[in-house]
């Protein structure tokens, strides 16, 4: 019985492994992860109900449910990559979430939280995808470089996050799905010792996560 369950789960994972077209790395997508989890759960339940045959039937049903959960975020990430080609916005999948990283040079002017006109098409594309997937929550976090006081940076970063939130709401994204936060100069993605690094750190990140 144990061999049946383990073999079925391994097959679900191995068959769903794929090469990331953006990095060239072999990886297990969230669809595969969801499939594996669903398979394991389904197999366990099926085994309790109907022995070996029940395990196989349960594994198949569980895999379908699990794959649907993982695929939901995978598909959004794929659509966002397609929509945001050439915009400078990075789309990163990690821990079941989709991160959209928007550097300061395309979003806001220095020490400002007014959205630059050149950035609005990218936000329009993001809103379009978000509106298609109403089970997704949207967390918006603003960041600054290390220049200035902590109090000033915390305020400015929150103002930037709110500016993006307000713009998405104007594009039809429900306010109930949006959470905003300002992180100031925390979590830098580059060195604050150079002008280029500080520019990268002045950014806004949008994190998409499933409500469930």
C-alpha positions in Angstrom: 0.0 0.0 0.0 2.8 2.4 0.9 4.6 1.6 -2.3 1.5 2.4 -4.3 1.0 5.8 -2.7 4.7 6.8 -2.8 5.0 5.8 -6.5 1.9 7.7 -7.5 3.0 10.8 -5.7 6.5 10.7 -7.3 5.0 10.3 -10.7 2.8 13.3 -10.2 5.8 15.5 -9.3 8.2 14.1 -11.9 5.7 14.4 -14.8 4.9 18.0 -13.9 8.5 19.2 -13.7 9.4 21.7 -16.4 12.1 24.0 -17.6 11.5 27.7 -16.8 11.5 29.5 -20.2 12.8 32.7 -18.5 15.7 31.3 -16.5 16.4 28.0 -18.3 16.3 26.2 -14.9 14.5 23.0 -14.2 11.8 23.5 -11.6 8.6 22.2 -10.2 5.9 24.7 -10.8 3.2 25.5 -8.3 0.9 23.4 -10.5 3.1 20.5 -10.0 3.4 21.2 -6.3 -0.4 21.4 -6.0 -0.7 18.2 -8.0 1.7 16.4 -5.7 0.0 17.6 -2.5 -3.4 16.8 -3.9 -2.2 13.4 -5.0 -0.8 12.6 -1.6 -4.0 13.7 0.2 -6.2 11.9 -2.2 -4.2 8.7 -2.1 -4.3 8.7 1.7 -8.0 9.2 1.9 -8.6 6.7 -0.8 -6.5 4.1 0.9 -8.5 4.4 4.1 -11.7 3.9 2.2 -10.9 1.3 -0.4 -7.4 -0.1 0.0 -5.0 -0.2 -3.0 -7.8 0.5 -5.6 -9.1 3.3 -3.4 -5.7 4.9 -3.1 -5.3 5.0 -6.9 -8.7 6.5 -7.4 -8.2 9.0 -4.6 -4.8 10.0 -5.9 -6.3 10.9 -9.3 -9.0 13.0 -7.8 -6.7 14.7 -5.4 -4.2 15.5 -8.2 -6.9 17.3 -10.2 -7.9 19.5 -7.2 -4.3 20.2 -6.3 -3.3 21.1 -9.9 -6.2 23.5 -10.1 -5.0 25.4 -7.0 -1.4 25.6 -8.2 -2.3 26.4 -11.8 -4.3 29.4 -10.7 -1.2 31.4 -9.7 1.0 29.9 -12.5 -1.4 31.2 -15.2 -1.5 34.6 -13.7 2.3 34.8 -13.7 2.4 33.7 -17.3 -0.2 36.3 -18.3 1.6 39.1 -16.4 5.0 38.2 -18.1 3.3 38.4 -21.5 1.6 41.7 -20.7 4.7 43.3 -19.1 7.3 42.5 -21.7 9.6 45.5 -22.2 8.2 47.5 -19.3 11.0 46.9 -16.8 8.7 45.2 -14.3 10.0 41.9 -13.0 7.7 39.0 -12.5 9.0 36.5 -9.9 7.2 33.4 -8.5 8.1 32.3 -5.0 6.4 30.4 -2.2 3.1 30.2 -4.0 3.0 34.0 -4.6 3.7 36.2 -7.6 5.9 39.2 -7.0 5.9 42.2 -9.4 9.0 44.4 -8.8 8.8 47.9 -10.2 12.0 50.0 -10.0 11.9 53.6 -9.0 13.2 54.9 -12.3 10.0 53.9 -14.1 7.5 54.6 -11.3 8.3 57.8 -9.4 10.6 60.8 -9.5 13.2 61.2 -6.7 11.5 62.1 -3.3 8.1 62.0 -5.1 5.1 59.7 -5.0 3.3 60.9 -8.1 3.1 58.1 -10.6 5.0 58.9 -13.8 3.0 58.9 -17.0 5.3 56.3 -18.6 4.5 53.8 -15.8 0.7 53.9 -16.3 0.6 51.5 -19.2 2.3 48.9 -17.1 -0.1 49.4 -14.2 -3.0 49.2 -16.7 -1.8 45.8 -17.8 -1.4 44.7 -14.2 -4.9 45.8 -13.3 -6.3 44.0 -16.4 -4.8 40.7 -15.2 -5.8 41.2 -11.5 -9.4 41.9 -12.6 -9.5 38.6 -14.4 -8.6 36.6 -11.3 -10.9 37.7 -8.5 -9.6 35.1 -6.0 -6.3 37.0 -5.8 -5.4 39.4 -3.0 -3.1 42.3 -3.8 -0.4 43.5 -1.4 1.4 46.7 -2.4 4.6 47.6 -0.5 6.6 50.8 -1.1 10.3 51.1 -0.5 13.0 53.9 -0.5 16.7 54.0 -0.5 18.6 54.8 2.7 18.9 58.5 2.1 17.0 60.6 4.6 15.6 59.8 8.0 13.7 56.6 8.8 10.5 58.6 9.5 10.7 60.4 6.2 11.4 57.2 4.3 8.6 55.3 6.0 6.1 58.0 5.1 7.3 58.3 1.5 7.2 54.6 0.9 3.7 54.3 2.2 2.7 57.3 0.0 4.1 55.5 -3.0 2.2 52.3 -2.1 -1.0 54.2 -1.7 -0.5 56.0 -5.1 -0.3 52.6 -6.8 -3.3 51.3 -4.9 -5.4 54.3 -5.8 -4.5 53.9 -9.5 -5.4 50.2 -9.5 -8.7 51.1 -7.9 -9.4 53.6 -10.7 -8.8 50.7 -13.1 -11.6 48.6 -11.4 -9.6 46.6 -8.8 -11.7 46.3 -5.6 -10.4 48.1 -2.6 -11.3 45.0 -0.5 -8.6 43.0 -2.3 -5.8 45.5 -1.7 -3.4 45.8 1.3 -0.8 48.6 1.3 2.3 49.0 3.4 5.4 51.2 3.5 8.7 49.5 4.4 11.0 52.5 4.1 14.6 51.6 3.4 14.2 48.0 4.6 15.0 45.0 2.4 17.2 46.6 -0.1 17.7 44.7 -3.4 20.9 46.6 -4.3 23.7 48.5 -2.5 22.8 52.0 -1.2 26.4 53.0 -1.7 25.9 53.8 -5.4 23.4 55.9 -7.3 22.5 53.0 -9.4 21.8 50.8 -6.4 19.8 53.5 -4.7 17.7 53.8 -7.8 16.9 50.1 -7.7 15.9 50.3 -4.0 13.4 53.1 -4.6 10.7 50.7 -5.8 7.2 49.4 -5.3 6.5 45.7 -5.1 3.1 44.1 -5.8 2.5 40.7 -4.3 -0.3 38.5 -5.6 -1.5 35.7 -3.3 -4.5 33.4 -3.4 -7.3 34.3 -0.9 -7.5 30.7 0.1 
